Amino acid sequence: MILTFLISTIFTVLIIGYLYLLWNYSYWKRVGLDYIEPQMFFGNFKEVILQKVSLGEKYSKLYSTFKKKGAKHGGLFLLHQPVYMPLDLDIIKNILIKDFKHFMNHGLYVNEEIDPLTAHLFSLENEKWRRLRSKLTPAFTPGKIKMMFPTIMNCTRTLTELLTSHAAENKVVDIKQVIKEYAVEVIGCVAFSIDYNVLKEPNSEFKYFAKMFLEDNTFGTLLKCLIGLTVPKNILIKLGYRQTRLDFEDFFMGLVRKTIQSREENSIEETDFLKCLLQLKKENKNDFLTYNELTAQCFLFFIAGFEPPTIALTFAFLELALNPEIQEKLREEISLVLQENENKLTYKNIMGMKYLNKVVHETIRKHPPGAGTIRVCNENYKVPNTNIVLESGTRVFIPIQGIHNDPDYYPDPENFDPERFNELNKSNRHPCAFLTFGEGPRTCLGSNLGLLQVKLALTTIIKDFQITLNPKTKLPIRYSPMSFSTWLEGGVWLDVSKINKI
């Protein structure tokens, strides 16, 4: 009797759930917006959820499907949740800039008490975000970035040492692993002033956790992201849900606490990101930055300063190896700048190299580290020049990778062509045709620091080494389906040879 009751109850619940999904999947039809038919339970992202294709490839496919229909926007579903995808760049500009007040937030999970590292600038919302953003902006002015130049320059020794030893022994280089070493050292030094030699130690705890975080691309990580995006925040908070791994949290909380304690006890003055945060805390005692909030900003600095530059540099070296004429043209610019500046690299001449800038931007156009960006509509919004009304709470997925590979904006988009970013071509393109750093008030705060990190590494290697692609590198390349970021699947294996200078 009890068994029969349980079976009938489960069956009834399943039927009700199934009927709810059928009704829910007609949402965009009821709204009056063209949409792509979802698959039961998965919505339009089955291949991504099952880790068969990358998020960027899926974005591009969905973008192309709508584009072929001549649509300016369309409806999708992430599991059961309706998602709005704008294609028209004017609509995107309205969302990111003109009507920003309607789309201020990313809609990510934040729980400052149970999961304190989630309370960083990228995830914070409304007035909390606005207040923190205004306070942190002075830490990323060109003048402050320039002060970090010697520290980052010192970290390029890792690149030179590793490639010199490989070139001398004719050993193939997995450039992705080399770049990871460099990125760890840059963030360790720039954010926390960790001694360069300490970071070089094989058992460096900072390096261990950095690499573990970067390579934490399991199904469990994906599942956490889906839960954070699709389950209402108030439910997750009541359940005490954690997005961050406890060992990561323990390490970062301990790192920041010990560093602050050491500086206070020994009257140590540093010129790093943590110093900027401590100064802000000191100047705003009553209403700014608890210890947990301060640590969360350090955590974001670590993520943003490690992953995107590593991805950008990996693809930059891949493209330069595949395009030797572009590599040589870049080397000529670097050589000329060095000749004109007594063979010295400075912040000014690095940031002033025009062709280098084009190469970097074309790299992150073709391979944007973030395949898309998310916004949440915070009040009902009528899409201009349409009859479509987005309800409050609707998620917006902006398909960066789809836009960056649209031949209407970038003819022959698979071709690597730095001249797409000369002044004439840039002026002829819509400002929202390039969205690697976002656009509007929530544009990437640390973009100039990231660009410096990438440009300095490229300059250091290309001026002294000739790089060619080793057959171990699998072509055509494939983006990893194990990550939401645009990671390359497998290694980028290069043959390197030292350039003999007369």
C-alpha positions in Angstrom: 0.0 0.0 0.0 2.7 2.5 1.0 4.9 1.4 -2.0 1.9 2.0 -4.3 1.3 5.4 -2.8 5.0 6.4 -3.2 5.1 5.2 -6.8 1.9 7.1 -7.7 3.2 10.2 -5.9 6.5 10.2 -7.7 4.7 9.5 -11.0 2.3 12.4 -10.4 5.2 14.8 -9.5 7.1 13.8 -12.7 4.0 14.4 -14.8 3.4 17.8 -13.2 7.1 18.7 -13.7 6.9 17.6 -17.3 3.8 19.6 -18.0 5.3 22.6 -16.3 8.4 22.4 -18.6 6.2 22.1 -21.7 4.3 25.2 -20.6 7.5 27.0 -19.6 9.1 26.3 -22.9 6.4 28.2 -24.6 7.4 31.4 -22.8 9.0 33.2 -25.7 6.1 32.2 -27.9 3.8 33.9 -25.5 6.1 36.9 -25.4 6.0 37.1 -29.2 9.8 36.6 -29.7 11.4 34.2 -32.2 13.1 31.4 -30.3 15.1 28.2 -30.9 13.2 25.1 -29.9 14.6 23.8 -26.6 15.4 20.2 -25.6 13.5 18.9 -22.6 15.3 19.5 -19.3 18.5 21.0 -21.0 17.0 23.9 -22.9 19.3 25.1 -25.7 22.6 24.2 -24.0 22.6 20.4 -23.9 26.0 20.0 -25.6 27.6 22.5 -23.2 26.1 20.9 -20.1 27.2 17.4 -21.2 30.6 19.0 -22.0 30.6 18.0 -25.6 31.2 21.5 -27.0 32.6 24.8 -25.6 30.3 27.6 -24.5 31.9 29.8 -27.1 31.1 27.4 -29.9 27.6 27.1 -28.7 27.2 30.9 -28.6 28.5 31.1 -32.1 26.1 28.4 -33.4 23.0 30.0 -31.7 24.1 33.4 -32.9 24.4 32.1 -36.5 21.0 30.4 -36.3 19.3 33.6 -35.4 21.4 35.6 -37.9 20.4 33.4 -40.8 16.7 34.2 -40.0 17.5 37.9 -40.1 16.6 38.2 -36.4 17.8 41.1 -34.3 17.3 39.2 -31.1 15.9 35.8 -30.0 14.8 33.7 -27.1 16.7 30.7 -25.6 16.5 28.5 -22.5 19.2 27.6 -20.0 17.7 24.4 -18.5 14.2 25.7 -17.7 15.1 29.4 -17.5 14.2 31.8 -20.3 17.2 33.7 -21.7 17.2 36.7 -24.0 19.9 36.9 -26.7 20.4 40.2 -28.5 22.2 40.2 -31.8 21.7 43.7 -33.1 24.6 45.9 -31.9 22.3 48.9 -31.2 20.2 46.8 -28.9 23.4 45.6 -27.2 24.6 49.2 -26.9 21.3 50.1 -25.2 21.7 47.2 -22.7 25.3 47.9 -21.9 25.4 51.7 -22.0 22.2 53.8 -22.7 19.8 51.8 -20.6 22.4 50.5 -18.2 20.2 51.2 -15.2 17.9 48.4 -16.3 20.8 45.9 -16.8 23.3 46.9 -14.1 23.8 43.4 -12.6 25.3 40.2 -13.7 22.9 38.2 -11.6 25.6 35.9 -10.1 25.4 34.2 -6.7 26.7 36.2 -3.8 26.6 35.1 -0.1 28.9 37.4 1.9 28.5 35.4 5.2 28.8 31.7 4.1 30.7 32.2 0.9 32.7 35.4 1.4 34.9 35.2 -1.7 31.8 35.6 -3.9 31.4 39.2 -2.7 33.7 40.7 -5.3 33.2 43.5 -7.7 32.2 41.4 -10.6 29.3 39.8 -8.7 28.2 42.6 -6.5 25.0 44.5 -7.4 23.3 47.8 -7.4 24.6 50.4 -4.9 27.2 48.0 -3.4 28.7 47.5 -6.8 28.6 51.2 -7.7 30.2 52.3 -4.4 33.0 49.8 -4.6 33.6 50.4 -8.3 34.1 54.1 -7.7 36.5 53.4 -4.9 38.6 50.9 -6.8 38.8 52.8 -10.1 41.8 55.0 -8.9 43.8 51.9 -8.3 43.8 51.2 -12.1 44.7 54.5 -13.6 47.5 54.6 -16.2 49.8 56.1 -13.5 49.1 53.2 -11.1 49.6 50.6 -13.9 52.9 52.3 -14.8 54.1 51.8 -11.3 53.6 48.1 -11.7 55.7 47.9 -14.9 59.1 47.1 -13.2 57.5 44.3 -11.2 55.9 42.7 -14.3 59.1 43.3 -16.2 61.0 41.3 -13.6 58.6 38.4 -14.0 59.4 38.1 -17.7 62.7 36.6 -16.6 60.7 33.3 -16.2 59.9 33.4 -19.9 63.4 34.2 -21.0 65.0 31.5 -18.8 62.6 28.8 -19.8 62.8 29.4 -23.5 66.6 29.9 -23.5 67.1 26.5 -21.8 64.6 24.8 -24.2 66.3 26.5 -27.3 69.7 25.4 -26.1 68.6 21.8 -25.8 66.3 21.8 -28.9 63.4 20.8 -26.7 59.8 21.5 -27.7 57.9 24.0 -25.5 54.3 23.7 -24.4 53.8 27.5 -24.3 50.6 27.2 -22.4 52.4 25.8 -19.4 55.2 28.4 -19.7 52.6 31.2 -19.7 50.9 29.8 -16.6 54.2 30.1 -14.8 54.6 33.7 -15.8 51.0 34.6 -15.0 51.2 33.1 -11.5 54.3 35.1 -10.8 52.9 38.4 -12.1 49.8 38.1 -9.9 51.8 37.0 -6.9 54.1 39.9 -7.2 51.6 42.6 -8.3 48.8 41.7 -6.0 50.6 40.6 -2.9 54.3 41.5 -3.3 55.2 37.8 -2.8 59.0 37.5 -3.3 59.8 36.4 -6.8 62.2 33.8 -5.6 59.6 32.3 -3.3 57.2 31.9 -6.3 60.0 30.1 -8.1 60.1 27.3 -5.5 58.7 24.0 -6.7 56.5 23.7 -3.6 55.2 27.2 -3.6 51.7 27.1 -2.0 50.5 30.2 -4.0 51.6 28.5 -7.3 49.9 25.2 -6.2 46.5 26.8 -5.5 46.7 29.1 -8.6 47.2 26.2 -10.9 44.6 24.1 -9.1 42.1 26.9 -9.5 42.9 27.4 -13.2 42.6 23.7 -14.0 39.5 23.1 -11.9 37.3 22.3 -14.9 35.3 19.3 -13.7 31.6 18.6 -14.2 31.2 19.6 -10.5 32.4 23.1 -11.3 30.0 23.3 -14.2 27.2 22.1 -12.0 27.9 24.8 -9.4 27.8 27.5 -12.1 24.4 26.1 -13.4 23.0 26.1 -9.9 24.2 29.6 -9.3 22.6 30.8 -12.5 19.2 28.9 -12.4 18.2 28.5 -8.8 16.8 31.6 -7.1 19.3 33.3 -4.8 17.1 33.4 -1.8 16.7 29.6 -1.9 20.4 29.1 -2.2 21.2 31.4 0.7 18.6 29.7 2.9 20.2 26.3 2.0 23.7 27.7 2.8 24.9 26.9 -0.7 28.7 27.5 -1.4 30.1 28.3 -4.8 33.7 28.5 -3.8 35.8 25.5 -2.8 36.6 25.5 0.9 40.3 24.9 0.4 40.5 27.9 -2.0 38.7 30.0 0.6 40.9 28.9 3.4 44.1 29.6 1.4 43.1 33.0 0.2 41.7 34.2 3.5 44.8 33.0 5.2 47.1 34.6 2.6 45.5 38.0 3.0 45.3 37.8 6.8 49.0 36.8 7.2 50.2 39.4 4.7 48.3 42.2 6.4 49.5 41.1 9.8 53.1 40.9 8.6 52.9 44.4 7.2 51.4 45.9 10.3 53.9 44.2 12.7 56.9 45.1 10.6 55.8 48.5 9.2 56.3 47.2 5.7 55.2 49.5 2.8 54.5 47.9 -0.6 53.1 49.3 -3.9 50.8 46.4 -4.8 47.1 45.9 -5.2 46.6 44.9 -1.5 48.2 48.2 -0.5 45.6 50.1 -2.5 42.8 48.2 -0.8 44.3 48.7 2.7 44.6 52.4 1.9 41.0 52.6 0.8 39.9 50.8 4.0 41.9 53.3 6.1 40.4 56.3 4.3 36.8 55.0 4.6 36.7 53.5 8.1 33.0 53.7 8.6 31.5 52.3 5.4 34.0 50.5 3.3 35.6 47.1 3.0 35.4 44.6 5.8 38.2 42.1 6.0 36.1 39.6 4.0 35.2 42.1 1.3 38.9 43.1 1.0 39.8 39.4 0.6 37.1 38.9 -2.0 38.6 41.8 -4.1 42.0 40.1 -3.9 40.4 36.9 -5.1 38.9 38.6 -8.1 42.2 40.3 -8.9 43.8 36.8 -8.8 41.2 35.3 -11.1 41.0 38.2 -13.6 44.8 38.7 -13.6 45.6 35.0 -14.1 43.1 33.4 -16.5 42.3 36.0 -19.3 46.0 37.0 -19.8 47.0 33.3 -19.9 44.4 32.5 -22.5 45.2 35.6 -24.6 49.0 34.9 -24.6 48.5 31.2 -25.4 46.5 32.1 -28.5 48.8 35.0 -29.4 51.8 32.7 -29.6 49.7 30.1 -31.5 48.7 32.7 -34.1 52.2 34.1 -34.4 53.6 30.6 -35.0 50.9 30.0 -37.7 51.6 33.4 -39.3 55.4 33.9 -39.6 55.0 37.0 -41.7 53.0 38.7 -38.9 55.6 37.4 -36.3 58.4 39.0 -38.3 56.6 42.3 -38.8 56.0 42.4 -35.0 59.7 41.7 -34.4 60.7 44.5 -36.7 58.5 47.0 -34.8 60.0 45.8 -31.5 63.6 46.1 -32.8 63.0 49.6 -34.2 61.5 50.7 -30.8 64.5 49.3 -28.9 67.0 50.9 -31.3 65.3 54.3 -30.7 65.3 53.8 -26.9 68.8 52.6 -26.1 67.7 49.0 -26.1 65.4 49.6 -23.1 61.8 48.5 -22.7 59.7 51.1 -20.9 56.0 51.4 -20.1 55.6 54.1 -22.6 57.2 52.4 -25.5 55.5 49.1 -24.8 52.1 50.7 -24.7 53.0 52.8 -27.7 53.7 50.0 -30.2 50.9 50.2 -32.7 51.4 46.9 -34.4 51.8 45.1 -31.1 48.5 46.6 -30.1 46.8 45.3 -33.3 48.2 41.8 -32.8 46.9 41.6 -29.2 43.4 43.0 -30.1 43.1 40.6 -33.1 44.0 37.7 -30.8 41.3 38.6 -28.3 38.9 39.3 -31.1 39.3 35.9 -32.6 39.7 34.1 -29.3 37.9 36.2 -26.6 38.8 34.8 -23.1 35.2 35.2 -22.2 32.8 33.7 -24.8 29.9 35.9 -23.6 28.7 38.3 -20.9 25.6 38.1 -18.8 23.2 40.7 -17.6 19.9 40.6 -15.7 16.9 42.8 -16.4 16.0 44.4 -13.1 12.7 45.9 -14.1 10.3 45.4 -17.1 12.0 46.8 -20.2 10.6 47.4 -23.7 13.2 46.7 -26.3 13.4 49.9 -28.4 11.6 49.8 -31.8 10.0 46.4 -31.0 6.9 45.2 -29.2 9.0 42.9 -27.0 8.9 43.5 -23.2 11.6 41.8 -21.1 10.2 41.0 -17.7 12.1 41.8 -14.5 14.5 39.0 -13.7 15.1 37.9 -17.3 18.7 36.9 -18.0 20.5 38.4 -21.0 23.3 36.4 -22.7 25.4 38.6 -25.0 27.2 36.3 -27.4 30.7 37.9 -27.7 32.2 35.0 -29.6 29.4 35.0 -32.1 29.7 38.8 -32.7 33.5 38.5 -33.0 33.2 35.9 -35.7 30.4 37.6 -37.7 31.7 38.3 -41.3 29.5 41.4 -41.4 31.8 43.0 -38.9 35.0 41.0 -39.6 35.2 39.7 -43.2 36.8 36.2 -43.3 36.7 36.0 -39.5 38.8 32.8 -39.3 41.7 34.7 -40.8 44.2 36.3 -38.3 44.5 39.9 -39.6 45.9 42.5 -37.1 45.0 45.3 -39.6 41.4 44.9 -38.6 42.4 47.1 -35.7 44.0 50.0 -37.6 42.4 53.3 -37.0 40.4 53.4 -40.2 38.9 49.9 -39.7 38.1 50.6 -36.0 36.4 53.9 -36.9 34.2 52.1 -39.5 33.0 49.5 -37.0 30.2 49.7 -34.5 31.6 50.3 -31.0 29.9 47.1 -29.7 31.5 44.9 -32.4 34.4 44.3 -30.1 33.4 43.3 -26.6 36.3 41.4 -25.0 36.5 44.0 -22.2 32.8 44.6 -22.2 31.3 48.1 -22.7 29.7 50.8 -20.6 29.9 51.3 -16.8 30.8 47.7 -16.1 33.6 47.5 -18.6 36.7 45.6 -17.4 38.4 47.7 -14.7 41.7 45.9 -15.1 41.9 45.9 -18.9 45.0 48.1 -19.1 46.9 45.9 -16.6 46.0 42.8 -18.5 47.1 44.4 -21.8 50.4 45.4 -20.3 50.9 41.9 -18.9 50.2 40.4 -22.4 52.2 42.9 -24.4 55.3 42.7 -22.2 55.3 38.9 -22.5 54.9 39.0 -26.2 57.7 41.6 -26.6 60.1 39.7 -24.4 59.8 36.5 -26.3 59.4 37.8 -29.9 62.4 40.1 -29.7 64.8 37.2 -28.8 63.2 34.0 -30.1 61.9 32.7 -33.4 58.8 30.5 -32.8 57.4 27.8 -35.1 54.6 25.3 -34.6 55.6 21.8 -33.6 53.7 18.9 -35.1 52.6 17.9 -31.6 50.1 20.7 -31.7 46.8 19.4 -32.9 45.2 21.3 -35.8 42.5 22.4 -36.3 42.4 23.8 -32.8 39.4 23.0 -30.6 38.2 25.0 -27.6 37.9 22.9 -24.4 34.3 21.9 -23.6 35.4 21.5 -19.9 35.5 25.3 -19.2 33.2 28.3 -19.6 36.3 30.3 -20.6 37.9 30.0 -24.1 40.6 27.5 -23.2 42.4 25.6 -25.9 42.1 21.9 -25.7 45.5 20.3 -25.5 48.9 22.0 -25.6 50.4 24.6 -27.9 53.7 23.0 -28.7 56.4 25.3 -30.2 59.9 25.0 -31.5 62.0 27.9 -30.3 65.3 29.2 -31.5 67.4 32.0 -30.1 67.8 34.9 -32.6 71.5 35.7 -33.2 71.9 39.4 -33.0 74.9 41.1 -34.7 
